[in-house]
């Protein structure tokens, strides 16, 4: 059967559910996991170093575009995982029943290659999966032997199929430690459980990256809140002349808040996402309490939840402050606009008074113009009549001038009125055309 053309991402999306599968593990086995933060999402530095290692061992390199890669290099097994903010490398070697944390799995990899891994080390943990008959009875003795006498956290997991222990501390070798006693887990089940434990360690640290941002932001929030309080108090007492200065202060405050909002929101949102992953991984362990010992979920909630709440409070506080500044800026902008409207209204009233004065002056000038026109026209008529009288024509020049004066006056007045009317009609038509175009 011929199927329609595939969507360009059909197979990638279908295979996403199989991304980063667990490795089957058979006790005894040791694992080392390191996570490197990367400031360059989805670039090729991490793939290049893995490719170089595979060439050194004659193995097949990761495919172009791959974000997960697993390869057996005989001396050890390597798992490479690329995430948005970090890259994780897991090394697996068999053995370790008698000394699970001596000679960790990462020692099997070339030390020069490990030292050149791109990024900054953010999390590192050694894990050991041992058989059930290896024994676990005395918590204090186990702590002294494997966890430097630190308080141990652990529980029965997966319906008592295993016991997992840790102290969530960085030991002298620079690694945290996880010890898992396998009671009845299959290879794939054991691989999933160990993977979940290592993910808890990585995501726990990544979630806490947002805490320094919150601690740095809190003093700034206090100063900004004080500044906003001063501005809003001044708004109730300020004059129109001082409002632009207050608006300038408020604009600078708003810019500072928005800058830090943009700077921190990704970190806070990422921290919340990592915290949710830690909680999900804890749930997947299906823990049962060991007498006198904190479970993984209890410990992480007790220590991680307050930090995440601090971050959430800082994020909510910043969001609320941003909204308050926006409202204050809108209010002050409205007041400034009203002040400008009042000033514009005063200017318009002054212009109206001047226009009225000019109109009256114009009318006065028009009256004088009519008188002047009448005077000159009657004068011309007088000269003409005088000339006719000198020619012997019986014309009384003074009488003609006296009789023509009222006529000239009326005609001049009518002409001025007619001209004013035509100009008014023309202006009215222009105004109407402009209104219709709008």
C-alpha positions as CSV (number, residue, x, y, z in Angstrom):
1,X,0.0,0.0,0.0
2,X,1.3,3.4,-0.9
3,X,1.0,5.8,2.1
4,X,0.8,9.6,1.7
5,X,4.0,11.6,2.1
6,X,5.4,11.7,5.6
7,X,5.6,14.8,7.7
8,X,9.2,15.9,8.0
9,X,9.3,15.3,11.7
10,X,7.1,12.2,11.9
11,X,9.8,9.7,12.8
12,X,11.6,12.1,15.2
13,X,8.4,12.7,17.1
14,X,7.6,9.0,17.2
15,X,11.0,8.1,18.5
16,X,11.0,10.9,21.1
17,X,9.2,8.5,23.5
18,X,12.2,6.2,23.3
19,X,14.8,9.0,23.9
20,X,17.5,8.4,26.5
21,X,16.5,4.7,27.3
22,X,18.0,3.1,30.4
23,X,20.9,0.7,30.1
24,X,20.4,-2.9,31.3
25,X,22.5,-3.4,34.4
26,X,23.6,-6.7,36.1
27,X,25.0,-6.5,39.6
28,X,27.8,-6.0,40.5
29,X,28.3,-2.9,38.3
30,X,29.7,0.6,38.9
31,X,28.7,3.8,37.2
32,X,30.1,7.4,37.2
33,X,27.9,10.2,36.0
34,X,29.1,13.8,35.4
35,X,27.0,16.7,34.1
36,X,28.6,19.7,32.3
37,X,26.7,23.0,32.0
38,X,26.8,24.5,28.5
39,X,26.3,28.1,27.5
40,X,25.8,27.1,23.9
41,X,22.7,25.1,23.3
42,X,22.8,22.6,20.5
43,X,26.3,23.2,19.2
44,X,28.8,20.5,18.3
45,X,31.5,20.7,20.9
46,X,30.2,17.9,23.0
47,X,29.5,15.7,20.0
48,X,33.0,16.4,18.7
49,X,34.7,15.1,21.9
50,X,32.6,11.9,21.9
51,X,33.4,11.4,18.2
52,X,37.1,11.8,18.9
53,X,36.9,9.2,21.7
54,X,35.0,6.7,19.4
55,X,37.7,7.1,16.8
56,X,40.4,6.4,19.4
57,X,38.6,3.1,20.2
58,X,37.6,2.3,16.6
59,X,33.9,2.5,17.4
60,X,31.0,4.0,15.5
61,X,30.5,7.8,16.3
62,X,27.2,9.4,17.2
63,X,24.9,10.1,14.2
64,X,24.5,13.8,13.0
65,X,21.7,15.4,15.0
66,X,21.7,12.8,17.7
67,X,21.1,13.9,21.3
68,X,21.7,10.5,22.9
69,X,24.4,8.0,22.2
70,X,25.5,4.8,23.9
71,X,28.6,2.7,22.9
72,X,30.6,-0.2,24.3
73,X,34.3,0.7,24.2
74,X,35.3,-2.7,25.8
75,X,37.1,-1.1,28.8
76,X,33.9,0.8,29.7
77,X,30.5,1.7,28.3
78,X,29.8,5.3,27.6
79,X,26.4,7.1,27.5
80,X,26.2,10.6,26.1
81,X,23.1,12.7,26.7
82,X,22.6,16.3,25.4
83,X,20.1,18.4,27.3
84,X,19.1,22.1,26.9
85,X,21.4,23.5,29.5
86,X,23.8,20.6,30.2
87,X,25.4,17.5,28.8
88,X,25.6,14.3,30.8
89,X,28.3,11.6,30.4
90,X,27.8,8.2,32.2
91,X,30.6,5.6,32.4
92,X,29.8,2.0,33.3
93,X,32.1,-0.9,34.2
94,X,31.4,-4.3,35.8
95,X,32.5,-5.2,39.3
96,X,32.7,-3.5,42.7
97,X,31.0,-5.9,45.0
98,X,33.7,-5.7,47.7
99,X,34.7,-2.0,47.1
100,X,31.9,-0.3,45.2
101,X,33.4,3.2,45.4
102,X,37.0,2.4,45.0
103,X,38.4,3.0,41.5
104,X,35.2,4.5,40.1
105,X,34.0,3.7,36.6
106,X,35.2,7.1,35.2
107,X,38.8,5.9,35.9
108,X,38.5,3.6,32.9
109,X,38.1,6.5,30.5
110,X,41.2,8.4,29.3
111,X,41.9,11.1,32.0
112,X,43.1,13.6,29.4
113,X,39.9,13.2,27.4
114,X,37.8,13.6,30.6
115,X,39.7,16.8,31.5
116,X,39.0,18.4,28.1
117,X,35.2,17.9,28.2
118,X,33.5,21.2,27.2
119,X,31.5,23.1,29.8
120,X,31.6,23.5,33.6
121,X,31.1,20.6,36.0
122,X,27.8,21.0,37.8
123,X,27.1,17.5,39.1
124,X,29.1,14.3,39.6
125,X,28.0,11.0,41.2
126,X,29.3,7.5,41.5
127,X,26.7,4.7,41.8
128,X,27.1,1.0,42.6
129,X,24.6,-1.7,42.0
130,X,25.4,-4.8,44.2
131,X,23.7,-8.1,44.7
132,X,21.3,-8.8,47.5
133,X,23.6,-11.3,49.3
134,X,26.2,-8.5,49.6
135,X,24.2,-7.6,52.7
136,X,22.7,-4.6,54.4
137,X,21.9,-4.6,58.1
138,X,23.7,-2.0,60.1
139,X,23.0,1.5,58.9
140,X,25.8,3.1,61.0
141,X,28.3,0.6,59.8
142,X,27.3,1.2,56.2
143,X,27.6,4.9,56.7
144,X,31.0,4.6,58.2
145,X,32.2,2.3,55.5
146,X,30.8,3.9,52.4
147,X,29.6,7.4,53.3
148,X,32.3,8.8,55.6
149,X,30.0,8.5,58.6
150,X,27.4,11.0,57.2
151,X,23.7,10.7,57.8
152,X,22.4,8.3,55.2
153,X,19.1,8.8,53.3
154,X,17.5,5.8,51.7
155,X,14.5,3.5,51.3
156,X,13.1,0.3,49.9
157,X,12.1,1.0,46.3
158,X,10.0,-0.5,43.6
159,X,7.9,-2.7,45.9
160,X,11.0,-3.8,48.0
161,X,12.8,-4.9,44.8
162,X,15.8,-3.0,45.9
163,X,17.3,-0.8,48.6
164,X,18.9,2.6,47.6
165,X,21.2,4.6,49.9
166,X,22.9,8.0,49.6
167,X,24.0,10.9,51.7
168,X,23.6,13.7,49.1
169,X,27.1,15.0,49.8
170,X,30.2,15.6,47.7
171,X,33.0,13.3,49.0
172,X,36.8,13.8,48.9
173,X,37.0,12.5,45.3
174,X,34.5,15.2,44.1
175,X,31.6,12.8,43.6
176,X,28.4,12.0,45.3
177,X,27.5,8.4,46.1
178,X,24.6,6.1,45.5
179,X,24.6,2.5,46.7
180,X,21.8,0.2,45.4
181,X,21.2,-3.4,46.7
182,X,19.4,-5.4,44.1
183,X,16.9,-7.8,45.6
184,X,14.7,-8.9,42.6
185,X,15.1,-6.4,39.8
186,X,15.6,-7.5,36.2
187,X,18.4,-5.9,34.2
188,X,16.2,-3.3,32.6
189,X,14.5,-2.6,35.9
190,X,17.8,-2.1,37.6
191,X,18.9,0.2,34.7
192,X,15.8,2.4,35.1
193,X,16.2,2.7,38.9
194,X,19.9,3.7,38.8
195,X,19.1,6.1,36.0
196,X,16.3,7.7,38.1
197,X,18.7,8.1,41.1
198,X,21.4,9.8,38.9
199,X,18.7,12.0,37.4
200,X,17.5,13.1,40.8
201,X,21.0,14.2,41.7
202,X,21.5,16.1,38.4
203,X,18.0,17.8,38.4
204,X,18.3,18.6,42.1
205,X,21.5,20.7,41.4
206,X,20.1,22.2,38.2
207,X,16.9,23.3,40.1
208,X,19.0,25.0,42.8
209,X,20.8,27.2,40.2
210,X,17.8,29.5,40.5
211,X,18.4,30.1,44.2
212,X,21.4,32.4,43.8
213,X,19.4,34.5,41.3
214,X,16.6,34.8,43.9
215,X,19.0,35.7,46.7
216,X,20.6,38.4,44.5
217,X,17.2,39.7,43.3
218,X,15.6,40.1,46.8
219,X,17.6,43.2,47.9
220,X,17.0,44.9,44.6
221,X,13.3,44.2,44.9
222,X,13.3,45.9,48.4
223,X,15.0,49.0,47.0
224,X,12.7,49.1,44.0
225,X,9.6,48.8,46.2
226,X,10.9,51.7,48.3
227,X,11.5,53.8,45.2
228,X,8.0,53.0,43.9
229,X,6.5,54.0,47.3
230,X,8.3,57.3,47.2
231,X,7.1,58.0,43.7
232,X,3.5,57.1,44.4
233,X,3.5,59.2,47.5
234,X,4.9,62.2,45.6
235,X,2.3,61.8,43.0
236,X,-0.4,62.8,45.5
237,X,1.4,66.0,46.4
238,X,3.3,67.1,43.3
239,X,2.5,70.1,41.1
240,X,2.0,70.0,37.3
241,X,5.6,71.2,36.8
242,X,7.1,68.3,38.8
243,X,5.1,65.5,37.1
244,X,7.5,65.1,34.1
245,X,10.4,64.6,36.6
246,X,8.4,61.9,38.4
247,X,7.5,60.2,35.2
248,X,11.2,60.1,34.3
249,X,12.1,58.5,37.6
250,X,9.3,56.0,37.1
251,X,10.5,55.2,33.6
252,X,14.0,54.4,34.8
253,X,12.6,52.2,37.5
254,X,10.4,50.4,35.0
255,X,13.4,49.8,32.8
256,X,15.5,48.3,35.6
257,X,12.7,46.0,36.6
258,X,12.0,44.8,33.1
259,X,15.8,44.2,32.5
260,X,16.0,42.0,35.6
261,X,12.6,40.3,34.8
262,X,14.0,39.3,31.4
263,X,17.3,38.2,33.0
264,X,15.8,36.0,35.7
265,X,12.5,34.5,34.4
266,X,14.2,31.8,32.3
267,X,16.2,30.7,35.3
268,X,13.2,30.7,37.6
269,X,11.0,28.8,35.1
270,X,13.9,26.3,34.4
271,X,14.3,25.8,38.2
272,X,10.6,25.1,38.6
273,X,10.8,22.6,35.7
274,X,13.8,20.8,37.2
275,X,12.0,20.7,40.6
276,X,9.0,19.1,38.9
277,X,11.3,16.5,37.4
278,X,12.9,15.7,40.8
279,X,9.4,15.2,42.3
280,X,8.4,12.9,39.3
281,X,11.6,10.8,39.7
282,X,10.9,10.5,43.4
283,X,7.4,9.2,42.7
284,X,8.7,6.7,40.2
285,X,10.9,5.1,42.9
286,X,7.8,4.0,44.8
287,X,9.6,4.2,48.1
288,X,8.9,2.3,51.4
289,X,10.5,3.6,54.6
290,X,13.5,2.0,56.2
291,X,13.4,2.2,60.0
292,X,15.0,5.4,61.3
293,X,15.9,6.8,57.8
294,X,14.6,9.6,55.7
295,X,13.4,8.7,52.3
296,X,14.6,10.4,49.1
297,X,11.4,12.3,48.7
298,X,11.3,13.4,52.3
299,X,14.9,14.7,52.1
300,X,14.6,16.5,48.8
301,X,11.3,18.1,49.8
302,X,12.6,19.2,53.1
303,X,15.7,20.8,51.6
304,X,14.7,21.6,48.0
305,X,11.1,22.8,48.6
306,X,12.1,25.9,50.7
307,X,14.6,26.9,48.1
308,X,12.1,26.6,45.3
309,X,9.5,28.5,47.3
310,X,12.1,31.3,47.7
311,X,12.6,31.4,44.0
312,X,8.8,31.3,43.3
313,X,8.3,34.1,45.9
314,X,11.0,36.3,44.2
315,X,9.5,35.6,40.8
316,X,6.0,36.5,41.9
317,X,7.2,39.5,43.8
318,X,9.1,40.7,40.7
319,X,6.0,40.1,38.5
320,X,3.7,42.0,41.0
321,X,6.2,44.9,41.2
322,X,6.3,45.1,37.4
323,X,2.5,45.3,37.2
324,X,2.4,48.0,40.0
325,X,5.0,50.1,38.2
326,X,3.0,49.7,34.9
327,X,-0.2,51.0,36.7
328,X,1.7,53.9,38.3
329,X,3.2,54.8,35.0
330,X,-0.2,54.8,33.3
331,X,-1.7,56.9,36.0
332,X,1.2,59.4,36.0
333,X,1.1,59.5,32.2
334,X,-2.6,60.3,32.3
335,X,-2.0,63.1,34.7
336,X,0.8,64.5,32.5
337,X,-1.5,64.2,29.5
338,X,-4.2,66.1,31.4
339,X,-1.8,68.8,32.3
340,X,-0.7,69.1,28.7
341,X,-4.4,69.2,27.6
342,X,-5.0,72.1,30.1
343,X,-2.0,74.0,28.7
344,X,-3.2,73.3,25.1
345,X,-6.6,74.5,26.0
346,X,-5.2,77.7,27.5
347,X,-3.1,78.2,24.3
348,X,-6.2,77.7,22.2
349,X,-8.3,80.2,24.2
350,X,-5.5,82.7,23.8
351,X,-5.5,82.1,20.1
352,X,-9.2,82.5,20.0
353,X,-9.0,85.8,21.7
354,X,-6.3,86.9,19.3
355,X,-8.4,85.7,16.3
356,X,-11.4,87.6,17.6
357,X,-9.3,90.7,18.1
358,X,-7.9,90.3,14.6
359,X,-11.4,89.9,13.2
360,X,-12.6,93.1,14.8
361,X,-9.5,94.9,13.6
362,X,-10.2,93.5,10.1
363,X,-13.8,94.7,10.2
364,X,-12.5,98.1,11.3
365,X,-10.1,98.2,8.4
366,X,-12.8,97.1,6.0
367,X,-14.9,100.0,7.1
368,X,-12.0,102.4,6.6
369,X,-11.4,100.7,3.3
370,X,-15.0,101.4,2.1
371,X,-14.6,105.1,3.2
372,X,-11.2,105.3,1.4
373,X,-12.6,103.7,-1.7
374,X,-15.6,106.1,-1.7
375,X,-13.4,109.1,-1.2
376,X,-11.0,108.3,-4.0
377,X,-13.8,107.2,-6.5
378,X,-15.8,110.4,-5.7
379,X,-12.6,112.4,-6.1
380,X,-12.1,110.8,-9.6
381,X,-15.7,111.6,-10.5
382,X,-15.1,115.2,-9.4
383,X,-12.0,115.5,-11.6
384,X,-14.0,114.1,-14.6
385,X,-16.9,116.5,-13.9
386,X,-14.6,119.4,-13.5
387,X,-13.0,118.6,-16.8
388,X,-16.3,118.4,-18.6
389,X,-17.3,121.8,-17.1
390,X,-14.0,123.3,-18.5
391,X,-14.9,122.0,-21.9
392,X,-18.2,124.1,-21.8
393,X,-20.5,121.2,-21.0
394,X,-23.1,122.3,-18.5
395,X,-22.1,120.1,-15.6
396,X,-22.1,121.1,-12.0
397,X,-19.0,119.2,-10.7
398,X,-19.8,119.7,-7.0
399,X,-23.4,118.5,-7.5
400,X,-22.2,115.4,-9.4
401,X,-19.8,114.6,-6.6
402,X,-22.4,115.1,-4.0
403,X,-24.9,112.8,-5.8
404,X,-22.3,110.1,-6.6
405,X,-21.0,109.8,-3.1
406,X,-23.9,107.7,-1.6
407,X,-24.0,105.6,-4.7
408,X,-20.2,104.9,-4.6
409,X,-20.5,104.2,-0.8
410,X,-23.2,101.6,-1.4
411,X,-21.5,99.9,-4.3
412,X,-18.2,99.8,-2.3
413,X,-19.9,98.3,0.7
414,X,-21.7,95.7,-1.5
415,X,-18.4,94.8,-3.2
416,X,-16.6,94.2,0.1
417,X,-19.6,92.2,1.5
418,X,-19.7,90.1,-1.7
419,X,-16.0,89.4,-1.6
420,X,-16.2,88.4,2.1
421,X,-19.1,86.1,1.3
422,X,-17.3,84.3,-1.6
423,X,-14.3,83.7,0.6
424,X,-16.4,82.3,3.4
425,X,-18.2,79.9,0.9
426,X,-14.9,78.8,-0.5
427,X,-13.5,78.1,3.0
428,X,-16.7,76.2,3.9
429,X,-16.3,74.0,0.8
430,X,-12.7,73.2,1.6
431,X,-13.6,72.3,5.1
432,X,-16.4,70.0,3.9
433,X,-14.1,68.3,1.4
434,X,-11.4,67.6,4.1
435,X,-14.1,66.1,6.4
436,X,-15.4,63.8,3.7
437,X,-11.8,62.6,2.8
438,X,-11.3,61.7,6.5
